[in-house]
Amino acid sequence: MKRILFIFSILFMFLTGVQAQPKISFEKESQDLGYVLWRSPVTVTYNFTNTGDKPLVISNVTSSCGCISVDWTKAPVPAGGKGKVSAVFDAEAIGHFYKEIGVYCNASSMPVYLDFNGEVTADAKNYSFTHPYAFGAIRLDKEEIEFDNVNKGDKPQFVINVANNSSKAYSPVLMHLPPYLTATANPETLGKGKNGTITVTLDTEKLPKLGITRTSVYLSRFLGDKVGSENEIPVSVILLPDFSGMTEQQKNNPPEISVSEKNLEFLNLHPGQRKYKNVVITNTGKSDLQIQDLQVFNIALAVSLKKTVLKPGESTKMKITVLSENLSRVKGTPRVLMITNDPKKPSVTIRVKAKIKQP
């Protein structure tokens, strides 16, 4: 009999220990913030109650991006007690957003996920800051379209934020789209002072070739608009080589490209001045390095390359010259791009910052 009572007492203590545990219950696990003003940080607070019967301890809170800073009740929350988790969203990026934070505590072996959503918008008078590129009364946040390092079969998207600073309704349209690009505006019509997006989708299957493809599209600023340099938007696509057919020997003995500099600065140039710098390219790999394609992305740069095939250990010089007389006509970032047979670095970009000295 004593043995039976002892077993029951042990079982009772075990069940009591299992049942006694903290439980976190949030008032809201999801919040819609609606419209948030650009660069006006907003704090989202999630209140909770410990509905369990043991102290609740939050050990960590994580966020889905660096745009969020988090805080939480650090002290143990007794049974029936209350606490909070807060997230500060920096609102630095224009457009719709959906963010998550994960709460790690002793009430569960898995994190409890909380989320919030909304749209960051700009007041019309601030569009010059959020959408710095003017196309007449229409403003964009980007002046070029770049699809860098895409693979065959991909269908990547590039989003342009657009704002209507005109006095009438406006329908964003991109003209002269090549067969491999499509564009969709959301919404299709922007009212006076309103903003939206243009989403450009690339169909890599329709690209004419591997390597670098360049073209231009044109923003229609009003009904019946024509194409010209004033509404031109340069487009660049880098379709990477396919290395899936490499043999084991080729995989074990690949070429490797090394460049002495990837960012060049030409500051305080005089009008009409031409200045150059050399970039040293070296093959640090075990087989021949081939520079298969080389392109300059605007008319303010001139490039010369002595050799396009480098044996292991061999180097060559690339001469990059800035033509300051063309800087005023440049759209986008001056850069030089190479396509190589290095499987780890099939594309290499050298960016150039050039400015004319102000009088």
WORA-V492909 format. One record per backbone hydrogen bond with DSSP energy under -0.5 kcal/mol. NH is the residue of the N-H (numbers start at 1). CO is the residue of the C=O. E is the energy in kcal/mol with one decimal. If there is no record, write none. Layout:
{{NH:CO:E} {NH:CO:E}}
This chain:
{{5:1:-2.5} {6:2:-2.2} {7:3:-2.1} {8:4:-2.3} {9:5:-2.2} {10:6:-2.2} {11:7:-2.5} {12:8:-2.5} {13:9:-2.2} {14:10:-2.2} {15:11:-2.6} {16:12:-2.5} {17:13:-2.2} {18:14:-2.1} {19:15:-2.4} {20:16:-1.8} {21:19:-1.0} {25:23:-0.5} {25:49:-2.1} {27:47:-2.6} {31:115:-1.6} {33:31:-0.6} {33:117:-3.4} {36:119:-2.9} {38:121:-2.7} {39:91:-3.3} {40:37:-1.6} {41:39:-0.5} {42:89:-2.1} {44:87:-3.3} {45:43:-0.5} {46:85:-3.1} {47:45:-0.6} {48:83:-2.4} {49:25:-2.2} {50:81:-2.8} {51:23:-2.1} {51:49:-1.2} {52:23:-0.7} {53:21:-1.9} {56:77:-3.2} {59:57:-0.6} {59:104:-1.9} {60:104:-1.4} {62:102:-2.3} {64:100:-1.9} {68:65:-1.3} {69:88:-1.9} {71:86:-2.2} {73:84:-1.6} {74:72:-0.5} {77:56:-3.2} {78:76:-0.6} {80:50:-3.2} {81:78:-2.7} {83:48:-2.0} {85:46:-2.3} {86:71:-2.8} {87:44:-2.5} {88:69:-3.0} {89:42:-2.8} {89:87:-0.6} {90:67:-2.3} {95:120:-2.4} {97:118:-2.5} {99:116:-2.8} {101:114:-2.6} {102:62:-2.1} {103:112:-2.7} {104:60:-3.0} {104:102:-0.6} {105:103:-0.6} {106:57:-1.6} {108:105:-1.0} {112:103:-2.5} {113:111:-0.6} {114:101:-2.8} {115:29:-2.3} {116:99:-2.0} {117:31:-2.0} {118:97:-1.8} {119:34:-2.6} {120:95:-2.8} {121:36:-2.8} {121:119:-0.5} {126:123:-2.3} {127:124:-1.4} {129:126:-2.0} {130:126:-1.8} {131:127:-3.0} {133:140:-2.3} {134:132:-0.7} {135:138:-3.8} {138:135:-1.6} {139:163:-2.4} {140:133:-2.8} {141:161:-1.6} {145:234:-2.8} {146:144:-0.5} {147:236:-2.6} {148:146:-0.6} {150:238:-2.8} {154:151:-2.3} {158:200:-2.6} {160:198:-2.8} {162:196:-2.4} {163:139:-2.7} {164:194:-2.9} {165:137:-2.1} {165:163:-0.8} {170:190:-2.6} {172:170:-0.6} {173:220:-0.6} {175:173:-0.5} {175:218:-3.8} {181:178:-1.9} {182:201:-1.8} {184:199:-2.0} {186:197:-2.7} {190:170:-3.8} {193:164:-1.8} {194:191:-2.2} {196:162:-2.9} {197:186:-2.4} {198:160:-2.7} {199:184:-3.0} {200:158:-3.0} {200:198:-0.6} {201:182:-2.8} {201:199:-0.5} {202:156:-2.5} {203:180:-2.6} {204:154:-1.7} {204:202:-0.8} {206:203:-1.7} {207:204:-1.3} {211:239:-2.9} {213:237:-2.5} {215:235:-2.1} {217:233:-2.3} {218:175:-1.9} {219:231:-2.4} {220:173:-2.8} {220:218:-0.6} {221:219:-0.7} {225:222:-1.9} {231:228:-1.0} {232:229:-0.8} {233:217:-3.1} {234:143:-0.6} {235:215:-3.0} {236:145:-2.3} {237:213:-2.5} {238:147:-2.6} {239:211:-3.1} {239:237:-0.6} {240:150:-2.7} {240:238:-0.7} {243:241:-0.7} {246:243:-1.6} {251:247:-2.4} {252:248:-2.0} {253:249:-1.0} {254:251:-0.5} {258:282:-2.0} {260:280:-2.0} {264:351:-2.8} {266:353:-3.4} {269:355:-2.6} {273:270:-2.5} {275:322:-1.4} {277:320:-2.0} {279:318:-2.6} {281:279:-0.5} {281:316:-3.0} {282:258:-3.0} {283:314:-2.4} {284:256:-2.5} {284:282:-0.8} {285:256:-0.6} {286:254:-2.6} {289:310:-3.2} {290:288:-0.5} {291:289:-0.5} {291:308:-3.2} {292:290:-1.1} {292:339:-1.9} {293:339:-1.5} {295:337:-2.3} {297:335:-2.5} {301:298:-1.2} {302:321:-2.3} {304:319:-2.0} {306:317:-1.4} {310:289:-2.6} {313:283:-3.1} {314:311:-2.6} {316:281:-2.3} {318:279:-2.8} {319:304:-2.7} {319:317:-0.5} {320:277:-2.8} {320:318:-0.6} {321:302:-3.1} {321:319:-0.6} {322:275:-3.2} {323:300:-3.1} {323:321:-0.5} {324:273:-2.0} {324:322:-0.9} {326:323:-2.2} {327:324:-1.1} {329:326:-1.5} {330:327:-1.6} {334:332:-0.5} {336:350:-2.7} {337:295:-2.6} {338:348:-2.6} {339:293:-2.5} {340:346:-2.7} {341:290:-1.1} {343:341:-0.7} {348:338:-2.2} {350:336:-3.0} {351:262:-2.5} {351:349:-0.6} {352:334:-2.9} {353:264:-3.0} {354:352:-0.6} {355:266:-2.4} {357:269:-3.2}}
